[in-house]
Amino acid sequence: MKHAEIRTSHGDDATAERIARALRPDNTDEMDTRVEGNRIVTIIDRETTGGLHATVDDYVVNLTVAAQLSDQQTTNTS
């Protein structure tokens, strides 16, 4: 089993939770996403290196979009 743990920090606890909620619907059975304060921790386990690579790549793209949208929401509500 191949394993990756991705930790990202965000502005505050509420932002981390908002981003994690956006990410969770795309999680596969091999993924777990949780919030620890202002951090998002996602663990991915896959059978193959190629599968792990593809899943991590998809996750990072989704994370980037969710974080950008969260930043826009924060900026636009000020």
mmCIF file of the N, C-alpha and C atoms, coordinates in Angstrom:
data_MODEL
# 
_entry.id   MODEL 
# 
loop_
_atom_site.group_PDB 
_atom_site.id 
_atom_site.type_symbol 
_atom_site.label_atom_id 
_atom_site.label_alt_id 
_atom_site.label_comp_id 
_atom_site.label_asym_id 
_atom_site.label_entity_id 
_atom_site.label_seq_id 
_atom_site.pdbx_PDB_ins_code 
_atom_site.Cartn_x 
_atom_site.Cartn_y 
_atom_site.Cartn_z 
_atom_site.occupancy 
_atom_site.B_iso_or_equiv 
_atom_site.pdbx_formal_charge 
_atom_site.auth_seq_id 
_atom_site.auth_comp_id 
_atom_site.auth_asym_id 
_atom_site.auth_atom_id 
_atom_site.pdbx_PDB_model_num 
ATOM 1   N N  . MET A 1 1  ? 0.851   -1.184 0.000   1.00 0.00 ? 1  MET A N  1 
ATOM 2   C CA . MET A 1 1  ? 0.000   0.000  0.000   1.00 0.00 ? 1  MET A CA 1 
ATOM 3   C C  . MET A 1 1  ? 0.889   1.237  0.000   1.00 0.00 ? 1  MET A C  1 
ATOM 4   N N  . LYS A 1 2  ? 0.605   2.159  -0.874  1.00 0.00 ? 2  LYS A N  1 
ATOM 5   C CA . LYS A 1 2  ? 1.322   3.442  -0.957  1.00 0.00 ? 2  LYS A CA 1 
ATOM 6   C C  . LYS A 1 2  ? 0.533   4.472  -0.155  1.00 0.00 ? 2  LYS A C  1 
ATOM 7   N N  . HIS A 1 3  ? 1.244   5.399  0.478   1.00 0.00 ? 3  HIS A N  1 
ATOM 8   C CA . HIS A 1 3  ? 0.615   6.315  1.437   1.00 0.00 ? 3  HIS A CA 1 
ATOM 9   C C  . HIS A 1 3  ? 1.113   7.741  1.226   1.00 0.00 ? 3  HIS A C  1 
ATOM 10  N N  . ALA A 1 4  ? 0.200   8.702  1.295   1.00 0.00 ? 4  ALA A N  1 
ATOM 11  C CA . ALA A 1 4  ? 0.566   10.122 1.269   1.00 0.00 ? 4  ALA A CA 1 
ATOM 12  C C  . ALA A 1 4  ? -0.249  10.840 2.334   1.00 0.00 ? 4  ALA A C  1 
ATOM 13  N N  . GLU A 1 5  ? 0.395   11.772 3.005   1.00 0.00 ? 5  GLU A N  1 
ATOM 14  C CA . GLU A 1 5  ? -0.294  12.634 3.965   1.00 0.00 ? 5  GLU A CA 1 
ATOM 15  C C  . GLU A 1 5  ? -0.022  14.070 3.554   1.00 0.00 ? 5  GLU A C  1 
ATOM 16  N N  . ILE A 1 6  ? -1.080  14.806 3.291   1.00 0.00 ? 6  ILE A N  1 
ATOM 17  C CA . ILE A 1 6  ? -0.966  16.186 2.823   1.00 0.00 ? 6  ILE A CA 1 
ATOM 18  C C  . ILE A 1 6  ? -1.527  17.092 3.909   1.00 0.00 ? 6  ILE A C  1 
ATOM 19  N N  . ARG A 1 7  ? -0.702  18.038 4.368   1.00 0.00 ? 7  ARG A N  1 
ATOM 20  C CA . ARG A 1 7  ? -1.112  18.997 5.398   1.00 0.00 ? 7  ARG A CA 1 
ATOM 21  C C  . ARG A 1 7  ? -0.997  20.397 4.823   1.00 0.00 ? 7  ARG A C  1 
ATOM 22  N N  . THR A 1 8  ? -2.066  21.168 4.961   1.00 0.00 ? 8  THR A N  1 
ATOM 23  C CA . THR A 1 8  ? -2.046  22.554 4.505   1.00 0.00 ? 8  THR A CA 1 
ATOM 24  C C  . THR A 1 8  ? -2.594  23.443 5.613   1.00 0.00 ? 8  THR A C  1 
ATOM 25  N N  . SER A 1 9  ? -2.053  24.651 5.701   1.00 0.00 ? 9  SER A N  1 
ATOM 26  C CA . SER A 1 9  ? -2.508  25.632 6.688   1.00 0.00 ? 9  SER A CA 1 
ATOM 27  C C  . SER A 1 9  ? -3.307  26.715 5.985   1.00 0.00 ? 9  SER A C  1 
ATOM 28  N N  . HIS A 1 10 ? -4.329  27.202 6.686   1.00 0.00 ? 10 HIS A N  1 
ATOM 29  C CA . HIS A 1 10 ? -5.208  28.221 6.125   1.00 0.00 ? 10 HIS A CA 1 
ATOM 30  C C  . HIS A 1 10 ? -5.392  29.327 7.148   1.00 0.00 ? 10 HIS A C  1 
ATOM 31  N N  . GLY A 1 11 ? -5.979  30.444 6.742   1.00 0.00 ? 11 GLY A N  1 
ATOM 32  C CA . GLY A 1 11 ? -6.045  31.646 7.567   1.00 0.00 ? 11 GLY A CA 1 
ATOM 33  C C  . GLY A 1 11 ? -6.597  31.456 8.960   1.00 0.00 ? 11 GLY A C  1 
ATOM 34  N N  . ASP A 1 12 ? -7.640  30.655 9.087   1.00 0.00 ? 12 ASP A N  1 
ATOM 35  C CA . ASP A 1 12 ? -8.248  30.433 10.396  1.00 0.00 ? 12 ASP A CA 1 
ATOM 36  C C  . ASP A 1 12 ? -9.026  29.122 10.366  1.00 0.00 ? 12 ASP A C  1 
ATOM 37  N N  . ASP A 1 13 ? -9.564  28.733 11.524  1.00 0.00 ? 13 ASP A N  1 
ATOM 38  C CA . ASP A 1 13 ? -10.273 27.461 11.639  1.00 0.00 ? 13 ASP A CA 1 
ATOM 39  C C  . ASP A 1 13 ? -11.483 27.390 10.699  1.00 0.00 ? 13 ASP A C  1 
ATOM 40  N N  . ALA A 1 14 ? -12.236 28.491 10.613  1.00 0.00 ? 14 ALA A N  1 
ATOM 41  C CA . ALA A 1 14 ? -13.444 28.503 9.778   1.00 0.00 ? 14 ALA A CA 1 
ATOM 42  C C  . ALA A 1 14 ? -13.101 28.331 8.301   1.00 0.00 ? 14 ALA A C  1 
ATOM 43  N N  . THR A 1 15 ? -12.021 28.952 7.866   1.00 0.00 ? 15 THR A N  1 
ATOM 44  C CA . THR A 1 15 ? -11.600 28.817 6.469   1.00 0.00 ? 15 THR A CA 1 
ATOM 45  C C  . THR A 1 15 ? -11.185 27.384 6.183   1.00 0.00 ? 15 THR A C  1 
ATOM 46  N N  . ALA A 1 16 ? -10.422 26.781 7.078   1.00 0.00 ? 16 ALA A N  1 
ATOM 47  C CA . ALA A 1 16 ? -9.998  25.389 6.895   1.00 0.00 ? 16 ALA A CA 1 
ATOM 48  C C  . ALA A 1 16 ? -11.213 24.470 6.816   1.00 0.00 ? 16 ALA A C  1 
ATOM 49  N N  . GLU A 1 17 ? -12.187 24.679 7.681   1.00 0.00 ? 17 GLU A N  1 
ATOM 50  C CA . GLU A 1 17 ? -13.392 23.841 7.671   1.00 0.00 ? 17 GLU A CA 1 
ATOM 51  C C  . GLU A 1 17 ? -14.180 24.032 6.383   1.00 0.00 ? 17 GLU A C  1 
ATOM 52  N N  . ARG A 1 18 ? -14.296 25.257 5.914   1.00 0.00 ? 18 ARG A N  1 
ATOM 53  C CA . ARG A 1 18 ? -15.022 25.547 4.668   1.00 0.00 ? 18 ARG A CA 1 
ATOM 54  C C  . ARG A 1 18 ? -14.348 24.852 3.476   1.00 0.00 ? 18 ARG A C  1 
ATOM 55  N N  . ILE A 1 19 ? -13.036 24.923 3.416   1.00 0.00 ? 19 ILE A N  1 
ATOM 56  C CA . ILE A 1 19 ? -12.303 24.284 2.317   1.00 0.00 ? 19 ILE A CA 1 
ATOM 57  C C  . ILE A 1 19 ? -12.436 22.765 2.410   1.00 0.00 ? 19 ILE A C  1 
ATOM 58  N N  . ALA A 1 20 ? -12.297 22.215 3.605   1.00 0.00 ? 20 ALA A N  1 
ATOM 59  C CA . ALA A 1 20 ? -12.417 20.760 3.786   1.00 0.00 ? 20 ALA A CA 1 
ATOM 60  C C  . ALA A 1 20 ? -13.803 20.270 3.373   1.00 0.00 ? 20 ALA A C  1 
ATOM 61  N N  . ARG A 1 21 ? -14.837 21.026 3.708   1.00 0.00 ? 21 ARG A N  1 
ATOM 62  C CA . ARG A 1 21 ? -16.203 20.644 3.301   1.00 0.00 ? 21 ARG A CA 1 
ATOM 63  C C  . ARG A 1 21 ? -16.326 20.614 1.780   1.00 0.00 ? 21 ARG A C  1 
ATOM 64  N N  . ALA A 1 22 ? -15.642 21.510 1.112   1.00 0.00 ? 22 ALA A N  1 
ATOM 65  C CA . ALA A 1 22 ? -15.673 21.527 -0.353  1.00 0.00 ? 22 ALA A CA 1 
ATOM 66  C C  . ALA A 1 22 ? -14.921 20.334 -0.941  1.00 0.00 ? 22 ALA A C  1 
ATOM 67  N N  . LEU A 1 23 ? -13.898 19.864 -0.248  1.00 0.00 ? 23 LEU A N  1 
ATOM 68  C CA . LEU A 1 23 ? -13.072 18.767 -0.757  1.00 0.00 ? 23 LEU A CA 1 
ATOM 69  C C  . LEU A 1 23 ? -13.685 17.389 -0.516  1.00 0.00 ? 23 LEU A C  1 
ATOM 70  N N  . ARG A 1 24 ? -14.336 17.198 0.607   1.00 0.00 ? 24 ARG A N  1 
ATOM 71  C CA . ARG A 1 24 ? -14.790 15.864 1.016   1.00 0.00 ? 24 ARG A CA 1 
ATOM 72  C C  . ARG A 1 24 ? -15.679 15.139 0.007   1.00 0.00 ? 24 ARG A C  1 
ATOM 73  N N  . PRO A 1 25 ? -16.580 15.803 -0.704  1.00 0.00 ? 25 PRO A N  1 
ATOM 74  C CA . PRO A 1 25 ? -17.415 15.055 -1.655  1.00 0.00 ? 25 PRO A CA 1 
ATOM 75  C C  . PRO A 1 25 ? -16.615 14.340 -2.747  1.00 0.00 ? 25 PRO A C  1 
ATOM 76  N N  . ASP A 1 26 ? -15.416 14.825 -3.051  1.00 0.00 ? 26 ASP A N  1 
ATOM 77  C CA . ASP A 1 26 ? -14.590 14.197 -4.084  1.00 0.00 ? 26 ASP A CA 1 
ATOM 78  C C  . ASP A 1 26 ? -13.675 13.110 -3.534  1.00 0.00 ? 26 ASP A C  1 
ATOM 79  N N  . ASN A 1 27 ? -13.658 12.923 -2.215  1.00 0.00 ? 27 ASN A N  1 
ATOM 80  C CA . ASN A 1 27 ? -12.807 11.885 -1.638  1.00 0.00 ? 27 ASN A CA 1 
ATOM 81  C C  . ASN A 1 27 ? -13.267 10.505 -2.091  1.00 0.00 ? 27 ASN A C  1 
ATOM 82  N N  . THR A 1 28 ? -12.298 9.650  -2.374  1.00 0.00 ? 28 THR A N  1 
ATOM 83  C CA . THR A 1 28 ? -12.589 8.253  -2.666  1.00 0.00 ? 28 THR A CA 1 
ATOM 84  C C  . THR A 1 28 ? -12.537 7.479  -1.353  1.00 0.00 ? 28 THR A C  1 
ATOM 85  N N  . ASP A 1 29 ? -12.839 6.182  -1.407  1.00 0.00 ? 29 ASP A N  1 
ATOM 86  C CA . ASP A 1 29 ? -12.785 5.352  -0.203  1.00 0.00 ? 29 ASP A CA 1 
ATOM 87  C C  . ASP A 1 29 ? -11.381 5.283  0.387   1.00 0.00 ? 29 ASP A C  1 
ATOM 88  N N  . GLU A 1 30 ? -10.376 5.558  -0.427  1.00 0.00 ? 30 GLU A N  1 
ATOM 89  C CA . GLU A 1 30 ? -8.984  5.490  0.026   1.00 0.00 ? 30 GLU A CA 1 
ATOM 90  C C  . GLU A 1 30 ? -8.503  6.795  0.644   1.00 0.00 ? 30 GLU A C  1 
ATOM 91  N N  . MET A 1 31 ? -9.397  7.764  0.830   1.00 0.00 ? 31 MET A N  1 
ATOM 92  C CA . MET A 1 31 ? -9.002  9.093  1.313   1.00 0.00 ? 31 MET A CA 1 
ATOM 93  C C  . MET A 1 31 ? -9.743  9.444  2.596   1.00 0.00 ? 31 MET A C  1 
ATOM 94  N N  . ASP A 1 32 ? -9.056  10.195 3.453   1.00 0.00 ? 32 ASP A N  1 
ATOM 95  C CA . ASP A 1 32 ? -9.676  10.739 4.659   1.00 0.00 ? 32 ASP A CA 1 
ATOM 96  C C  . ASP A 1 32 ? -9.206  12.177 4.822   1.00 0.00 ? 32 ASP A C  1 
ATOM 97  N N  . THR A 1 33 ? -10.143 13.099 4.966   1.00 0.00 ? 33 THR A N  1 
ATOM 98  C CA . THR A 1 33 ? -9.816  14.512 5.155   1.00 0.00 ? 33 THR A CA 1 
ATOM 99  C C  . THR A 1 33 ? -10.386 14.959 6.485   1.00 0.00 ? 33 THR A C  1 
ATOM 100 N N  . ARG A 1 34 ? -9.535  15.598 7.300   1.00 0.00 ? 34 ARG A N  1 
ATOM 101 C CA . ARG A 1 34 ? -9.992  16.119 8.584   1.00 0.00 ? 34 ARG A CA 1 
ATOM 102 C C  . ARG A 1 34 ? -9.400  17.508 8.806   1.00 0.00 ? 34 ARG A C  1 
ATOM 103 N N  . VAL A 1 35 ? -9.981  18.235 9.737   1.00 0.00 ? 35 VAL A N  1 
ATOM 104 C CA . VAL A 1 35 ? -9.517  19.575 10.081  1.00 0.00 ? 35 VAL A CA 1 
ATOM 105 C C  . VAL A 1 35 ? -8.929  19.528 11.482  1.00 0.00 ? 35 VAL A C  1 
ATOM 106 N N  . GLU A 1 36 ? -7.752  20.124 11.628  1.00 0.00 ? 36 GLU A N  1 
ATOM 107 C CA . GLU A 1 36 ? -7.091  20.269 12.924  1.00 0.00 ? 36 GLU A CA 1 
ATOM 108 C C  . GLU A 1 36 ? -6.790  21.752 13.104  1.00 0.00 ? 36 GLU A C  1 
ATOM 109 N N  . GLY A 1 37 ? -7.716  22.479 13.710  1.00 0.00 ? 37 GLY A N  1 
ATOM 110 C CA . GLY A 1 37 ? -7.536  23.923 13.852  1.00 0.00 ? 37 GLY A CA 1 
ATOM 111 C C  . GLY A 1 37 ? -7.619  24.592 12.498  1.00 0.00 ? 37 GLY A C  1 
ATOM 112 N N  . ASN A 1 38 ? -6.555  25.313 12.133  1.00 0.00 ? 38 ASN A N  1 
ATOM 113 C CA . ASN A 1 38 ? -6.550  25.981 10.824  1.00 0.00 ? 38 ASN A CA 1 
ATOM 114 C C  . ASN A 1 38 ? -5.864  25.132 9.753   1.00 0.00 ? 38 ASN A C  1 
ATOM 115 N N  . ARG A 1 39 ? -5.656  23.860 10.036  1.00 0.00 ? 39 ARG A N  1 
ATOM 116 C CA . ARG A 1 39 ? -4.990  22.952 9.090   1.00 0.00 ? 39 ARG A CA 1 
ATOM 117 C C  . ARG A 1 39 ? -5.954  21.905 8.556   1.00 0.00 ? 39 ARG A C  1 
ATOM 118 N N  . ILE A 1 40 ? -5.736  21.553 7.303   1.00 0.00 ? 40 ILE A N  1 
ATOM 119 C CA . ILE A 1 40 ? -6.448  20.432 6.696   1.00 0.00 ? 40 ILE A CA 1 
ATOM 120 C C  . ILE A 1 40 ? -5.437  19.308 6.529   1.00 0.00 ? 40 ILE A C  1 
ATOM 121 N N  . VAL A 1 41 ? -5.816  18.122 6.978   1.00 0.00 ? 41 VAL A N  1 
ATOM 122 C CA . VAL A 1 41 ? -4.963  16.942 6.851   1.00 0.00 ? 41 VAL A CA 1 
ATOM 123 C C  . VAL A 1 41 ? -5.722  15.920 6.012   1.00 0.00 ? 41 VAL A C  1 
ATOM 124 N N  . THR A 1 42 ? -5.118  15.519 4.911   1.00 0.00 ? 42 THR A N  1 
ATOM 125 C CA . THR A 1 42 ? -5.719  14.496 4.057   1.00 0.00 ? 42 THR A CA 1 
ATOM 126 C C  . THR A 1 42 ? -4.745  13.342 3.922   1.00 0.00 ? 42 THR A C  1 
ATOM 127 N N  . ILE A 1 43 ? -5.250  12.147 4.167   1.00 0.00 ? 43 ILE A N  1 
ATOM 128 C CA . ILE A 1 43 ? -4.451  10.929 4.045   1.00 0.00 ? 43 ILE A CA 1 
ATOM 129 C C  . ILE A 1 43 ? -5.006  10.125 2.875   1.00 0.00 ? 43 ILE A C  1 
ATOM 130 N N  . ILE A 1 44 ? -4.094  9.696  2.023   1.00 0.00 ? 44 ILE A N  1 
ATOM 131 C CA . ILE A 1 44 ? -4.468  8.929  0.834   1.00 0.00 ? 44 ILE A CA 1 
ATOM 132 C C  . ILE A 1 44 ? -3.670  7.634  0.833   1.00 0.00 ? 44 ILE A C  1 
ATOM 133 N N  . ASP A 1 45 ? -4.358  6.512  0.692   1.00 0.00 ? 45 ASP A N  1 
ATOM 134 C CA . ASP A 1 45 ? -3.720  5.201  0.566   1.00 0.00 ? 45 ASP A CA 1 
ATOM 135 C C  . ASP A 1 45 ? -4.185  4.568  -0.737  1.00 0.00 ? 45 ASP A C  1 
ATOM 136 N N  . ARG A 1 46 ? -3.235  4.156  -1.559  1.00 0.00 ? 46 ARG A N  1 
ATOM 137 C CA . ARG A 1 46 ? -3.556  3.506  -2.833  1.00 0.00 ? 46 ARG A CA 1 
ATOM 138 C C  . ARG A 1 46 ? -2.644  2.304  -3.017  1.00 0.00 ? 46 ARG A C  1 
ATOM 139 N N  . GLU A 1 47 ? -3.092  1.370  -3.805  1.00 0.00 ? 47 GLU A N  1 
ATOM 140 C CA . GLU A 1 47 ? -2.331  0.142  -4.043  1.00 0.00 ? 47 GLU A CA 1 
ATOM 141 C C  . GLU A 1 47 ? -1.079  0.376  -4.880  1.00 0.00 ? 47 GLU A C  1 
ATOM 142 N N  . THR A 1 48 ? -1.151  1.303  -5.834  1.00 0.00 ? 48 THR A N  1 
ATOM 143 C CA . THR A 1 48 ? -0.030  1.494  -6.753  1.00 0.00 ? 48 THR A CA 1 
ATOM 144 C C  . THR A 1 48 ? 0.508   2.916  -6.672  1.00 0.00 ? 48 THR A C  1 
ATOM 145 N N  . THR A 1 49 ? 1.757   3.069  -7.061  1.00 0.00 ? 49 THR A N  1 
ATOM 146 C CA . THR A 1 49 ? 2.364   4.398  -7.106  1.00 0.00 ? 49 THR A CA 1 
ATOM 147 C C  . THR A 1 49 ? 1.641   5.278  -8.118  1.00 0.00 ? 49 THR A C  1 
ATOM 148 N N  . GLY A 1 50 ? 1.290   4.721  -9.263  1.00 0.00 ? 50 GLY A N  1 
ATOM 149 C CA . GLY A 1 50 ? 0.570   5.485  -10.278 1.00 0.00 ? 50 GLY A CA 1 
ATOM 150 C C  . GLY A 1 50 ? -0.790  5.955  -9.779  1.00 0.00 ? 50 GLY A C  1 
ATOM 151 N N  . GLY A 1 51 ? -1.491  5.074  -9.077  1.00 0.00 ? 51 GLY A N  1 
ATOM 152 C CA . GLY A 1 51 ? -2.787  5.443  -8.509  1.00 0.00 ? 51 GLY A CA 1 
ATOM 153 C C  . GLY A 1 51 ? -2.649  6.527  -7.456  1.00 0.00 ? 51 GLY A C  1 
ATOM 154 N N  . LEU A 1 52 ? -1.612  6.411  -6.629  1.00 0.00 ? 52 LEU A N  1 
ATOM 155 C CA . LEU A 1 52 ? -1.360  7.426  -5.606  1.00 0.00 ? 52 LEU A CA 1 
ATOM 156 C C  . LEU A 1 52 ? -1.044  8.766  -6.260  1.00 0.00 ? 52 LEU A C  1 
ATOM 157 N N  . HIS A 1 53 ? -0.207  8.730  -7.272  1.00 0.00 ? 53 HIS A N  1 
ATOM 158 C CA . HIS A 1 53 ? 0.163   9.957  -7.982  1.00 0.00 ? 53 HIS A CA 1 
ATOM 159 C C  . HIS A 1 53 ? -1.068  10.641 -8.571  1.00 0.00 ? 53 HIS A C  1 
ATOM 160 N N  . ALA A 1 54 ? -1.921  9.870  -9.227  1.00 0.00 ? 54 ALA A N  1 
ATOM 161 C CA . ALA A 1 54 ? -3.117  10.440 -9.855  1.00 0.00 ? 54 ALA A CA 1 
ATOM 162 C C  . ALA A 1 54 ? -4.065  11.027 -8.811  1.00 0.00 ? 54 ALA A C  1 
ATOM 163 N N  . THR A 1 55 ? -4.230  10.325 -7.696  1.00 0.00 ? 55 THR A N  1 
ATOM 164 C CA . THR A 1 55 ? -5.139  10.800 -6.651  1.00 0.00 ? 55 THR A CA 1 
ATOM 165 C C  . THR A 1 55 ? -4.602  12.056 -5.986  1.00 0.00 ? 55 THR A C  1 
ATOM 166 N N  . VAL A 1 56 ? -3.304  12.081 -5.695  1.00 0.00 ? 56 VAL A N  1 
ATOM 167 C CA . VAL A 1 56 ? -2.700  13.275 -5.096  1.00 0.00 ? 56 VAL A CA 1 
ATOM 168 C C  . VAL A 1 56 ? -2.814  14.449 -6.061  1.00 0.00 ? 56 VAL A C  1 
ATOM 169 N N  . ASP A 1 57 ? -2.547  14.212 -7.327  1.00 0.00 ? 57 ASP A N  1 
ATOM 170 C CA . ASP A 1 57 ? -2.647  15.281 -8.326  1.00 0.00 ? 57 ASP A CA 1 
ATOM 171 C C  . ASP A 1 57 ? -4.065  15.853 -8.371  1.00 0.00 ? 57 ASP A C  1 
ATOM 172 N N  . ASP A 1 58 ? -5.063  14.989 -8.424  1.00 0.00 ? 58 ASP A N  1 
ATOM 173 C CA . ASP A 1 58 ? -6.457  15.450 -8.435  1.00 0.00 ? 58 ASP A CA 1 
ATOM 174 C C  . ASP A 1 58 ? -6.781  16.230 -7.164  1.00 0.00 ? 58 ASP A C  1 
ATOM 175 N N  . TYR A 1 59 ? -6.326  15.726 -6.030  1.00 0.00 ? 59 TYR A N  1 
ATOM 176 C CA . TYR A 1 59 ? -6.597  16.387 -4.754  1.00 0.00 ? 59 TYR A CA 1 
ATOM 177 C C  . TYR A 1 59 ? -5.988  17.790 -4.721  1.00 0.00 ? 59 TYR A C  1 
ATOM 178 N N  . VAL A 1 60 ? -4.750  17.913 -5.169  1.00 0.00 ? 60 VAL A N  1 
ATOM 179 C CA . VAL A 1 60 ? -4.080  19.219 -5.137  1.00 0.00 ? 60 VAL A CA 1 
ATOM 180 C C  . VAL A 1 60 ? -4.805  20.222 -6.039  1.00 0.00 ? 60 VAL A C  1 
ATOM 181 N N  . VAL A 1 61 ? -5.262  19.784 -7.193  1.00 0.00 ? 61 VAL A N  1 
ATOM 182 C CA . VAL A 1 61 ? -6.032  20.674 -8.071  1.00 0.00 ? 61 VAL A CA 1 
ATOM 183 C C  . VAL A 1 61 ? -7.319  21.108 -7.368  1.00 0.00 ? 61 VAL A C  1 
ATOM 184 N N  . ASN A 1 62 ? -8.041  20.157 -6.778  1.00 0.00 ? 62 ASN A N  1 
ATOM 185 C CA . ASN A 1 62 ? -9.281  20.489 -6.071  1.00 0.00 ? 62 ASN A CA 1 
ATOM 186 C C  . ASN A 1 62 ? -9.019  21.413 -4.886  1.00 0.00 ? 62 ASN A C  1 
ATOM 187 N N  . LEU A 1 63 ? -7.948  21.155 -4.156  1.00 0.00 ? 63 LEU A N  1 
ATOM 188 C CA . LEU A 1 63 ? -7.579  21.992 -3.016  1.00 0.00 ? 63 LEU A CA 1 
ATOM 189 C C  . LEU A 1 63 ? -7.277  23.416 -3.463  1.00 0.00 ? 63 LEU A C  1 
ATOM 190 N N  . THR A 1 64 ? -6.542  23.550 -4.541  1.00 0.00 ? 64 THR A N  1 
ATOM 191 C CA . THR A 1 64 ? -6.185  24.873 -5.058  1.00 0.00 ? 64 THR A CA 1 
ATOM 192 C C  . THR A 1 64 ? -7.434  25.669 -5.429  1.00 0.00 ? 64 THR A C  1 
ATOM 193 N N  . VAL A 1 65 ? -8.348  25.029 -6.127  1.00 0.00 ? 65 VAL A N  1 
ATOM 194 C CA . VAL A 1 65 ? -9.587  25.709 -6.525  1.00 0.00 ? 65 VAL A CA 1 
ATOM 195 C C  . VAL A 1 65 ? -10.414 26.079 -5.295  1.00 0.00 ? 65 VAL A C  1 
ATOM 196 N N  . ALA A 1 66 ? -10.569 25.153 -4.360  1.00 0.00 ? 66 ALA A N  1 
ATOM 197 C CA . ALA A 1 66 ? -11.360 25.430 -3.155  1.00 0.00 ? 66 ALA A CA 1 
ATOM 198 C C  . ALA A 1 66 ? -10.753 26.571 -2.348  1.00 0.00 ? 66 ALA A C  1 
ATOM 199 N N  . ALA A 1 67 ? -9.432  26.597 -2.231  1.00 0.00 ? 67 ALA A N  1 
ATOM 200 C CA . ALA A 1 67 ? -8.768  27.670 -1.484  1.00 0.00 ? 67 ALA A CA 1 
ATOM 201 C C  . ALA A 1 67 ? -8.941  29.009 -2.192  1.00 0.00 ? 67 ALA A C  1 
ATOM 202 N N  . GLN A 1 68 ? -8.822  29.013 -3.517  1.00 0.00 ? 68 GLN A N  1 
ATOM 203 C CA . GLN A 1 68 ? -9.014  30.258 -4.267  1.00 0.00 ? 68 GLN A CA 1 
ATOM 204 C C  . GLN A 1 68 ? -10.438 30.774 -4.119  1.00 0.00 ? 68 GLN A C  1 
ATOM 205 N N  . LEU A 1 69 ? -11.411 29.887 -4.201  1.00 0.00 ? 69 LEU A N  1 
ATOM 206 C CA . LEU A 1 69 ? -12.805 30.302 -4.042  1.00 0.00 ? 69 LEU A CA 1 
ATOM 207 C C  . LEU A 1 69 ? -13.074 30.783 -2.622  1.00 0.00 ? 69 LEU A C  1 
ATOM 208 N N  . SER A 1 70 ? -12.462 30.146 -1.660  1.00 0.00 ? 70 SER A N  1 
ATOM 209 C CA . SER A 1 70 ? -12.622 30.574 -0.268  1.00 0.00 ? 70 SER A CA 1 
ATOM 210 C C  . SER A 1 70 ? -12.039 31.964 -0.067  1.00 0.00 ? 70 SER A C  1 
ATOM 211 N N  . ASP A 1 71 ? -10.881 32.219 -0.679  1.00 0.00 ? 71 ASP A N  1 
ATOM 212 C CA . ASP A 1 71 ? -10.271 33.549 -0.600  1.00 0.00 ? 71 ASP A CA 1 
ATOM 213 C C  . ASP A 1 71 ? -11.173 34.593 -1.244  1.00 0.00 ? 71 ASP A C  1 
ATOM 214 N N  . GLN A 1 72 ? -11.773 34.255 -2.377  1.00 0.00 ? 72 GLN A N  1 
ATOM 215 C CA . GLN A 1 72 ? -12.678 35.191 -3.052  1.00 0.00 ? 72 GLN A CA 1 
ATOM 216 C C  . GLN A 1 72 ? -13.892 35.476 -2.182  1.00 0.00 ? 72 GLN A C  1 
ATOM 217 N N  . GLN A 1 73 ? -14.428 34.431 -1.540  1.00 0.00 ? 73 GLN A N  1 
ATOM 218 C CA . GLN A 1 73 ? -15.593 34.614 -0.684  1.00 0.00 ? 73 GLN A CA 1 
ATOM 219 C C  . GLN A 1 73 ? -15.247 35.534 0.477   1.00 0.00 ? 73 GLN A C  1 
ATOM 220 N N  . THR A 1 74 ? -14.091 35.321 1.091   1.00 0.00 ? 74 THR A N  1 
ATOM 221 C CA . THR A 1 74 ? -13.662 36.153 2.209   1.00 0.00 ? 74 THR A CA 1 
ATOM 222 C C  . THR A 1 74 ? -13.462 37.594 1.753   1.00 0.00 ? 74 THR A C  1 
ATOM 223 N N  . THR A 1 75 ? -12.827 37.771 0.610   1.00 0.00 ? 75 THR A N  1 
ATOM 224 C CA . THR A 1 75 ? -12.561 39.106 0.082   1.00 0.00 ? 75 THR A CA 1 
ATOM 225 C C  . THR A 1 75 ? -13.858 39.819 -0.293  1.00 0.00 ? 75 THR A C  1 
ATOM 226 N N  . ASN A 1 76 ? -14.773 39.104 -0.913  1.00 0.00 ? 76 ASN A N  1 
ATOM 227 C CA . ASN A 1 76 ? -16.009 39.724 -1.388  1.00 0.00 ? 76 ASN A CA 1 
ATOM 228 C C  . ASN A 1 76 ? -17.010 40.026 -0.280  1.00 0.00 ? 76 ASN A C  1 
ATOM 229 N N  . THR A 1 77 ? -16.864 39.410 0.882   1.00 0.00 ? 77 THR A N  1 
ATOM 230 C CA . THR A 1 77 ? -17.818 39.663 1.958   1.00 0.00 ? 77 THR A CA 1 
ATOM 231 C C  . THR A 1 77 ? -17.338 40.736 2.913   1.00 0.00 ? 77 THR A C  1 
ATOM 232 N N  . SER A 1 78 ? -16.166 41.286 2.671   1.00 0.00 ? 78 SER A N  1 
ATOM 233 C CA . SER A 1 78 ? -15.634 42.322 3.563   1.00 0.00 ? 78 SER A CA 1 
ATOM 234 C C  . SER A 1 78 ? -16.286 43.655 3.311   1.00 0.00 ? 78 SER A C  1 
# 
